[in-house]
Amino acid sequence: MVENAAVTKRNNSKIHARKFLATPEDRAWLERKKAEEAELKMVAKARKFI
């Protein structure tokens, strides 16, 4: 029973990701989000270095 719930949850998240990335606006949002995360990682590395 628990295994089936985990499988269902995983499949639902894959379906959601496909629906989410189907529109150009959402793709643009994802690109911005990735850029922000990369920038935050750079800042964190810089703080460690200093």
JOVEN-V687628 format. One record per residue. N is the residue number from 1. SS is DSSP state (H for helix, E for strand, C for the rest). PSI is psi in whole degrees, -180 to 180 (* if undefined). BURIAL is + if it has 24 or more other ideal C-beta (glycine too) atoms within 12 Angstrom, else -. Layout:
# JOVEN-V687628
N;SS;PSI;BURIAL  N;SS;PSI;BURIAL
This chain:
# JOVEN-V687628
1;C;-47;-  2;H;-41;-  3;H;-42;-  4;H;-38;-  5;H;-41;-  6;H;-42;-  7;H;-44;-  8;H;-44;-  9;H;-43;-  10;H;-44;-  11;H;-42;-  12;H;-39;-  13;H;-35;-  14;H;-43;-  15;H;-44;-  16;H;-42;-  17;H;-41;-  18;H;-42;-  19;H;-42;-  20;H;-42;-  21;C;4;-  22;C;-24;-  23;C;145;-  24;H;-35;-  25;H;-41;-  26;H;-35;-  27;H;-42;-  28;H;-41;-  29;H;-43;-  30;H;-41;-  31;H;-44;-  32;H;-43;-  33;H;-44;-  34;H;-41;-  35;H;-42;-  36;H;-42;-  37;H;-41;-  38;H;-40;-  39;H;-42;-  40;H;-37;-  41;H;-41;-  42;H;-44;-  43;H;-42;-  44;H;-41;-  45;H;-40;-  46;H;-41;-  47;H;-38;-  48;H;-40;-  49;H;-37;-  50;C;*;-
